[in-house]
Amino acid sequence: MSYKFQIGSAALSGAVIQRLGTALNNQYVFQNDGGTTKALINAHGVVSGSVLHLQASASVQDRLTAGGLTDSSLTATRVVFAGANGALSDDSDMTFATDTLTVTKLGAFEAAGAINFASQAMTSVDINSGAIDGTTVGSTTQAAGAFTTLSGSGALTVASTSALEGLITTNGGLTSKGALSGSSTLSIAGAVQLDGADDGVAFVAADNMYFRDAGTGQMRRDSWSDVMEVAAGTVTATGLENTTGVLSLAIHSLGAEVIATGDFLAFSDVGDNGLHKESVDDLFTKGPALATEATFSVADDYVNFLDGGATGDAKKDKWSDIVTLIAGAGLTATNGVLSSDASPSPNALVHKETLAEGLNYVTGTKDATVYLPQGADFGDTIRLKSQALGNGKIITVSPKAGGGTTIDGESSIALRSQYGAITMIYAVTGSWLIV
């Protein structure tokens, strides 16, 4: 083994081969004149040192690993990218400072997450797919928009003139602060609210109304007078007449008809001031009960009756005339009052029968109860005779259950004497008097 030493500067030619071993013989050590180590090359080919400068066209054949790498040709804040043959370079069109990346142009890309544009302006945008949700389009500066279908869940507000070249359909409200015009059909399925219509001019019969044609579905107009002519219908059937747009009742023009059961009449209800109908049947069955109550004068008052002859019409006659007509044999009519020309026939009673005006008598072998008549008139007289009853038998006189009358203040009396008799007159309301 031979060694060669050179003190001072030396020039080497050819290859210098150093086979590195282990321990202290496993690396090249490069020191300056002061003995300070500047770089090391170990057996694995790793170059290390505090600062490594690669000049001009120096190259690394495999991989370069460094704790810090400085390229003096680069400009601060510019983003570094690989150029031809992997040369590192930068460009003023792409910079990064603090937390902001600035790029003059950005090619096609696909975002893997949400992008927050922080309310920054976007110009020359061409959106061809996807959806825009939860934001207002044109909230500050508006421009034209073209849509195949325009739909919304709220109001559509147009601040200027809206020209509709084709069909527009809305299922909700349509509000326009400017002129609304169209060269084709305007179809509205919801309510139309015209807040800007002038209400300072009075409506007259010569004015026109707009309506939807039931045949074509299009808007038409006609004069108010013509509309009222349609509303009035045929006067002989409706009783309504149109005079230059004013409707009036024309009862006299209705077709004549004979009134019959089941027909109705119109009336004004005093309770609710409303118009109602009432059947002719109720008019004649319930109407008379609504007449004012008054004392009937048998000599002067009238009653209604149905003519059973040829006419079948309702007519009237004096009550006194009617009484004269019904006063047959044994009866006398005097100013509408009938009187008997003879005493009434005696009334034979058995147990639980009702006493009649005039003479009543009871026979038999058992006790008997007889009842006072209900609905008696003042002056009615009842005579009761006990005729041939068995010994010890009693006739009890009392009102029927719920009758509410008394006899000389008693609820009942008993006739105990054989062949005994009693006379009672109805003289006070609810009370019979024994005379």
C-alpha positions in Angstrom: 0.0 0.0 0.0 1.4 3.4 -1.0 0.5 6.9 0.3 1.0 10.2 -1.3 0.8 13.4 0.5 0.5 16.9 -0.9 0.9 20.1 1.1 -0.7 23.2 -0.3 -2.8 23.3 -3.5 -2.9 20.2 -5.6 -4.4 19.4 -9.0 -5.9 15.9 -9.4 -6.3 14.2 -12.8 -8.2 11.1 -13.5 -10.6 9.4 -11.1 -10.0 9.6 -7.4 -11.3 6.4 -5.8 -11.7 6.2 -2.0 -13.1 3.0 -0.6 -14.8 3.9 2.6 -14.9 1.4 5.4 -16.3 1.6 8.9 -15.8 3.8 11.9 -13.6 6.8 11.2 -12.9 5.5 7.7 -16.5 5.7 6.4 -16.7 9.3 5.1 -15.1 12.1 3.4 -14.6 15.2 5.6 -14.1 18.6 4.0 -12.6 21.3 6.3 -11.4 24.8 5.8 -8.1 26.2 6.7 -9.2 26.7 10.3 -10.1 23.0 10.6 -13.9 23.7 10.6 -15.9 20.9 8.9 -18.0 22.3 6.0 -19.3 19.1 4.4 -19.3 15.3 4.8 -19.9 12.5 2.3 -20.6 9.2 4.0 -20.4 5.7 2.7 -24.0 5.8 1.6 -23.4 8.9 -0.7 -25.2 11.3 1.6 -23.7 14.8 1.5 -24.3 16.9 4.6 -23.1 20.2 5.9 -24.4 23.5 7.3 -24.7 25.1 3.9 -24.3 23.5 0.5 -24.0 25.7 -2.6 -24.5 24.2 -6.1 -23.1 26.5 -8.8 -24.4 26.9 -12.3 -24.9 23.5 -14.0 -24.2 21.4 -10.9 -26.5 18.3 -10.8 -27.7 15.7 -8.4 -28.1 12.3 -10.0 -30.5 10.7 -7.5 -32.3 12.4 -4.8 -31.5 15.6 -2.9 -32.7 15.9 0.7 -32.2 19.1 2.6 -33.5 20.8 5.7 -33.6 24.1 3.7 -33.1 24.8 0.0 -32.5 28.2 -1.4 -32.6 29.0 -5.1 -31.3 32.5 -5.7 -33.0 32.7 -9.1 -36.5 32.6 -7.5 -38.6 35.7 -6.5 -40.2 36.0 -3.0 -44.0 35.1 -2.7 -44.1 33.5 -6.1 -45.2 29.8 -6.3 -42.4 27.5 -7.5 -43.2 24.9 -10.2 -41.2 22.5 -12.4 -40.4 23.6 -15.9 -38.5 21.8 -18.7 -36.3 18.9 -17.6 -37.5 19.5 -14.0 -36.0 23.0 -13.7 -37.5 24.9 -10.8 -39.0 28.3 -11.7 -41.7 30.8 -10.7 -44.0 33.3 -12.4 -45.6 36.6 -11.4 -49.0 35.2 -12.4 -49.1 32.9 -9.4 -48.2 34.2 -6.0 -48.8 33.2 -2.4 -48.6 35.6 0.6 -49.8 35.0 4.2 -53.0 32.9 3.5 -53.9 34.2 0.0 -53.1 32.5 -3.3 -53.3 34.8 -6.3 -53.5 33.4 -9.8 -54.0 35.4 -13.0 -55.7 32.6 -14.8 -57.1 29.3 -13.5 -57.8 26.4 -15.8 -60.4 23.7 -15.5 -60.6 22.1 -12.1 -63.0 20.0 -10.0 -63.6 21.2 -6.4 -63.7 18.3 -3.8 -65.3 20.5 -1.2 -67.2 23.7 -0.6 -65.7 27.0 -1.9 -66.3 30.3 -0.1 -66.0 33.2 -2.5 -66.4 35.7 0.4 -68.8 37.9 -1.5 -66.2 38.7 -4.2 -67.3 39.7 -7.7 -67.3 37.0 -10.4 -67.2 38.2 -14.0 -67.6 36.5 -17.3 -69.1 33.4 -15.6 -70.6 30.6 -17.7 -72.5 28.1 -15.5 -73.7 25.1 -17.5 -74.9 22.7 -14.8 -75.6 22.3 -11.1 -77.8 24.4 -8.9 -77.7 27.9 -7.3 -79.5 27.6 -3.9 -80.0 29.8 -0.9 -78.9 33.1 -2.5 -80.3 36.1 -4.3 -79.4 36.6 -8.0 -79.0 40.3 -8.9 -79.5 41.7 -5.4 -77.3 44.8 -6.1 -76.8 45.1 -9.8 -79.3 43.5 -12.1 -78.8 42.3 -15.7 -80.7 40.4 -18.3 -81.5 36.7 -17.8 -82.7 34.0 -20.1 -84.5 30.9 -18.8 -86.4 28.0 -20.3 -88.5 27.6 -17.1 -88.8 30.3 -14.4 -90.4 29.2 -11.2 -90.5 30.5 -7.6 -92.2 29.8 -4.3 -92.7 33.5 -3.5 -93.7 36.7 -5.2 -92.3 37.8 -8.6 -91.6 41.5 -8.5 -90.9 43.4 -11.8 -89.7 47.0 -11.2 -89.7 48.0 -14.9 -91.4 47.1 -18.1 -91.8 43.3 -18.6 -92.3 42.1 -22.2 -93.5 38.6 -22.4 -93.0 37.1 -25.9 -94.4 33.7 -25.1 -96.6 31.9 -22.6 -96.1 32.8 -18.9 -97.9 30.7 -16.2 -98.0 31.5 -12.5 -99.7 29.6 -9.7 -99.1 32.3 -7.1 -98.9 36.1 -7.0 -97.6 38.3 -9.8 -96.6 41.8 -8.7 -95.4 44.5 -11.2 -94.4 48.1 -10.3 -94.1 48.9 -14.0 -96.0 48.3 -17.2 -96.9 44.6 -17.9 -97.3 43.8 -21.6 -97.4 40.7 -23.7 -97.7 39.8 -27.3 -99.1 36.3 -26.6 -101.5 34.7 -24.2 -101.3 35.7 -20.5 -102.5 32.7 -18.4 -102.9 33.2 -14.6 -104.1 30.2 -12.5 -104.1 32.2 -9.2 -105.5 35.5 -7.9 -104.8 38.7 -9.8 -104.3 41.8 -7.5 -104.3 45.2 -9.3 -103.2 47.6 -6.5 -102.3 50.3 -9.0 -105.7 50.5 -10.6 -107.1 54.1 -10.5 -110.1 54.2 -8.1 -110.7 57.9 -8.4 -113.2 57.7 -11.3 -116.8 56.7 -10.6 -118.1 53.6 -12.4 -121.0 54.3 -14.8 -123.3 52.0 -16.8 -121.4 52.9 -20.0 -118.2 51.5 -18.6 -116.8 48.1 -19.6 -116.0 45.0 -17.6 -113.4 42.3 -18.4 -114.4 38.6 -18.2 -113.1 35.2 -19.1 -114.7 33.7 -22.1 -116.0 30.2 -21.1 -115.6 29.0 -24.7 -112.0 30.1 -25.5 -110.7 30.8 -22.0 -109.5 34.3 -23.1 -110.2 37.7 -21.7 -113.1 39.7 -23.2 -114.9 42.9 -22.3 -118.5 44.0 -22.4 -120.5 47.0 -21.2 -121.9 46.9 -17.7 -125.4 47.4 -19.1 -125.0 44.2 -21.2 -123.7 42.3 -18.2 -126.7 43.3 -16.2 -129.0 42.3 -19.1 -127.6 38.8 -18.8 -127.9 38.9 -15.0 -131.6 40.0 -15.1 -132.5 37.0 -17.3 -136.0 36.7 -18.7 -138.2 39.2 -16.8 -141.3 36.9 -16.9 -139.4 34.2 -15.1 -137.1 36.2 -12.8 -139.1 39.4 -12.1 -135.9 41.5 -12.7 -135.6 44.2 -15.2 -132.5 46.0 -16.5 -132.6 49.7 -17.4 -129.2 51.0 -18.6 -127.3 48.8 -16.1 -129.7 49.2 -13.1 -131.7 46.2 -11.9 -135.2 46.6 -10.5 -138.0 44.3 -9.4 -140.6 43.9 -12.0 -143.2 41.7 -10.2 -145.9 43.0 -12.5 -144.0 41.4 -15.4 -143.9 37.9 -14.0 -146.0 35.2 -15.6 -149.4 34.6 -14.0 -149.9 31.4 -12.0 -152.5 30.0 -9.6 -151.0 29.7 -6.1 -151.1 26.2 -4.7 -150.0 24.1 -1.7 -146.2 23.8 -1.7 -145.6 27.2 -3.2 -143.5 29.9 -1.5 -143.8 33.6 -0.8 -140.8 35.9 0.0 -140.9 38.1 3.1 -138.7 40.4 5.2 -137.9 39.0 8.7 -138.3 41.6 11.4 -135.8 39.7 13.5 -132.7 39.8 11.3 -134.0 42.2 8.6 -133.2 39.5 6.1 -135.1 38.2 3.1 -136.6 34.7 3.5 -139.2 32.4 2.0 -142.3 30.8 3.6 -144.6 28.2 2.2 -148.2 29.0 1.4 -149.2 26.1 3.7 -147.5 27.7 6.7 -149.0 31.1 5.8 -152.5 29.7 6.3 -151.7 27.2 9.1 -149.4 29.4 11.2 -150.3 32.9 10.0 -153.8 33.1 11.7 -152.2 32.4 15.1 -150.1 35.6 14.7 -153.3 37.7 14.7 -153.8 40.1 17.6 -155.9 38.6 20.4 -159.2 40.4 21.0 -162.6 39.7 22.7 -164.9 38.1 20.2 -168.2 39.9 19.7 -170.8 37.3 18.8 -173.2 39.9 17.5 -170.8 41.8 15.3 -167.6 39.8 14.4 -166.9 37.7 11.4 -165.3 34.2 10.8 -163.6 32.9 7.6 -164.9 29.8 5.9 -164.2 27.8 2.8 -166.9 27.9 0.2 -167.8 24.3 -0.4 -169.8 25.2 -3.5 -168.6 25.8 -7.0 -165.9 28.4 -6.2 -164.0 26.6 -3.3 -162.7 30.1 -2.3 -162.2 31.4 1.2 -165.0 33.8 2.3 -166.3 35.4 5.5 -169.7 35.7 7.3 -171.0 37.2 10.6 -170.9 34.8 13.6 -174.5 35.7 14.4 -175.6 34.6 10.9 -173.8 31.3 11.4 -175.5 30.7 14.8 -178.9 31.5 13.2 -178.2 28.9 10.5 -177.2 26.2 13.1 -180.1 26.9 15.5 -182.3 23.9 14.7 -185.3 22.6 16.5 -185.3 23.3 20.2 -182.6 26.0 19.9 -183.0 29.8 19.6 -180.3 32.1 18.2 -180.2 35.6 19.7 -177.4 37.9 18.5 -175.0 35.0 18.0 -175.9 33.1 21.2 -177.8 29.8 21.2 -180.2 28.9 24.0 -182.1 25.6 24.6 -185.8 25.7 24.3 -186.1 22.8 26.8 -184.0 21.2 29.5 -181.3 18.9 28.3 -181.8 15.1 28.6 -180.7 13.5 31.9 -177.2 12.0 31.8 -176.9 8.5 33.4 -173.4 7.9 34.8 -171.4 4.9 35.9 -168.1 4.6 37.8 -165.3 6.9 36.5 -167.4 8.9 34.0 -167.5 12.7 33.6 -170.3 14.9 34.7 -172.1 16.9 31.9 -173.8 20.2 32.1 -177.5 19.7 33.2 -178.9 16.7 35.1 -176.7 13.7 35.9 -177.7 10.6 38.0 -175.9 7.5 39.3 -177.4 4.1 40.0 -175.9 0.8 41.1 -174.9 -1.3 44.0 -171.3 -0.2 44.4 -169.4 3.0 45.3 -168.8 5.3 42.3 -166.4 8.1 41.5 -167.4 10.7 38.9 -165.3 13.6 37.5 -165.8 17.3 37.0 -165.7 18.4 33.4 -162.6 20.3 32.2 -162.7 23.6 30.2 -166.0 24.7 31.9 -167.4 28.2 31.2 -168.6 30.6 33.8 -172.3 29.9 34.5 -172.2 26.2 33.6 -174.5 24.3 36.0 -174.3 20.6 37.0 -177.0 18.7 38.9 -176.1 15.3 40.4 -178.8 12.9 41.8 -178.1 9.7 43.8 -180.7 7.3 42.4 -181.4 3.9 44.0 -177.8 3.2 45.3 -177.2 0.2 47.5 -177.2 0.8 51.3 -174.1 2.6 52.5 -172.8 3.3 49.0 -171.1 6.6 48.3 -170.7 8.8 45.2 -167.4 10.7 45.2 -167.1 13.9 43.0 -163.6 15.1 42.2 -161.6 16.7 39.3 -159.6 14.4 37.0 -155.9 14.1 37.7 -154.3 17.5 36.8 -157.7 19.2 36.5 -156.9 21.7 39.2 -160.4 22.6 40.2 -162.1 22.5 43.6 -165.7 22.4 45.0 -166.3 25.1 47.6 -162.5 24.9 48.2 -162.5 21.1 48.7 -160.6 18.8 46.4 -163.6 16.4 46.4 -167.0 15.8 48.0 -169.0 12.7 48.8 -172.8 12.2 48.3 -173.9 9.7 50.9 -177.7 10.1 51.2 -179.9 7.7 49.2 -181.8 9.7 46.7 -179.8 12.8 47.7 -179.0 15.5 45.1 -176.5 18.4 44.7 -176.3 21.4 42.3 -172.9 23.1 41.4 -172.2 26.2 39.3 -168.8 27.1 37.8 -168.6 30.7 39.0 -164.9 31.4 39.9 -161.8 30.4 37.9 -160.9 26.9 39.1 -163.8 26.6 41.6 -167.3 25.1 41.5 -169.8 26.5 44.0 -172.5 24.3 45.6 -175.9 26.1 45.6 
